[in-house]
């Protein structure tokens, strides 16, 4: 991926627990020779940490913390010298920055940082990276895609066992019941993380 002047990151997350002792639970990270960016939760209050190097300031924290064991939509955008952080479709923090966001052509890691450390413990879904600043209304729309959360249940208990596909069932809706549209303008990458497509 090679974002330059504008980028929006967004995801649905459900932390099993919040990080402890100054650690960061990484939701998404990318590292390249010319810089890096990442998105995660901080200890001990679960605030969203958005990091981008070589921007100044490189790190910005949300004002509000997130809660464990609850699906929440999180988003951050960089563009026109302003970083914005959203929680559940609402603007939480806005901060000025200087510099250019550019990481070169590198991959994205979900759930760990670029060195495969600081893992996120919980569920991540509908991760999207867009090469533009999405509007408040667009982010609120993405946050509105969440149906009531649910739990996956399968009759298969043993990894060596087999079961017909029809035996799999959903207790309730999962957060990818309504998905981000893959034809969105400027979409760099989209991870539905939808097991039904396996």
N, C-alpha and C positions, 0 to 999 in steps of 0.2 A: 504494500500500500504506500502511496506517496502523497499524503495531504500536504498542502502548502499554506495558503493564507487563511482558509476557513475549514472548520471541521466540527461536526456534531457527533457525539457518542451517546448512545442510549441503550438501556437494557432493563429487563425485569429481573429483580433479585429477591431471594428469600433466604437471608442468612440463618443458619442453624444457631449460630452464636456470634457475638461480636468479638473482634480481636482483643487481646490482652497485652499489657506491658509494652506500650509504644509500638506495637506491630501494626502493619497495614494488611488487611485482607484484600488481595488484588482481584478485581472484577475483570479487568482487561488491561493489557500492557503491550507496548510495541517499542522496540529499540533498534536504532540504526546508527551508522557511523557519524551522522551529523546531529543526532538528538534522539529524544524519546518522549513518549507520553504514556500516562497510565491513569487508572480510574480505580479507586478502592475505598475501603472503610477503615477508619482510624480507631485506635484504642484510646481510652476505654469507652468513649461515648457514641461510637458508631457514626461519626460525621463522615460525609463523603469527601474524599481527598482527590483532587484533580491536579495532576502534575504534568508539566510539559517543559522540556529543555530544548533549546536555549532561551526560552522566554523569560522575562523578568516582570513580576515575580514568577518563579517556576512552579510554586505550590500554592494552591488556594483550597481552603476548607469550607464546607457548607456551614451555615449557621445552625441548622437543625441536625440532630442525630437520627439514624434509622433504627428500626426495631427488629429484634430477632423473631423468627418464625412467622413472618408476615410478608406476603408478596408486595413489593414496592417498585414503582417505576422511577429510574434515575436517569438523568441526562446532563450533559455538559456541552457547551459550544464555545468555540473560539472564532473571532472574526472582528475586523474593523477595530482592533485594539481593546476588545472587551470580552472577558470570559464570563459566561453565565452558567449557573448550576441550578437544575430543577429537581424537585422531589415530588413525585406523584402529580406531575403536570403543572406544578406551581413554581414560579421563580423564587428561589431560596437565597441566592447570593449572586451579586454582580460585581466584578472587579476589573479595573483597567490593567492592561499589560503592554509591554513593548517587546519587539522582536518578531521573528517570522517562524511559524510552525512548519518544520520540514524534517522528516525522518529518513528520507531516501526510500528505496524500494525494499521494504522489510515486511515480515509477517506479523500477525497479531496473535497473542497468547490469551486464552480465556482461563480465568481462575488462578493464575500464577503470574509472577512478574517475569521480566526478561531473563532472569537467572534461575527460573523455576523455583523461586522461594515465595514466602508469604502467601500461602494458598488461601483461597476463599472457601469457607466451609458452609455449604448450603446449595441452593439451586440457582441457576442462571438461565435466562431464556430471552428470546427475541433481541439479540444483540445487533445493533445497527450502527454503521459508521457512514456518515454522509459528508461529501466534500462541499458543504455550504453551511451557513448558519440557518438552522431551521427556525421558523417563527414560533412565538409563544403558542399560537393556535395549533400548529403542527405537532408540537411536543405534547400539548394537552390532549390532542387527538390520539397520539400513540399511547399516552397514559390511560386513555379511556377504553383501550382495546381489551383490558383485563376483565374476563368474566369471573365469577366466584371461583376461588381456588379449590383444588381438590387433591386427591391422593391416588396414585397409580396402584392398581391391584392386579396381580397376575396369579394364575394357578401354578405357574412354574416356580418351584422353590429351589431347585438344584440346577447349577449351571450346566451339568451334564445331561439334564432331562430335556425332553422336547415336548411341545404341546402345539396343537393346531392354532393358527393365528386367530381364529374366531373365539378361542378361549380367553384371549386377553380382553380386559374390560377397563373402563374408566369409571371411578366412583362418582366423580363430578368433573366439571370443566377444568382444564389446565390453562395456564396463562397464554399458551399459544392457540387457544380456541379461535381467536381472531388474530391474524398475522399482519405484520407490516407488509405493504405491497412491494414486491421486488422491482417494480418499474418506477419507483420514486426517483425524481430528478436528483442527480448528483450522488446516488447511492454507490459507495465504494465496496461495502461488504455487508452481508446480512446472514446471521446465523439463527435459524428458526429453532434449532436443537429439538426438533420434533421427532420423537421416536416412531410415530405412525408412518413416517416416510422411509423407514429402514427397509 
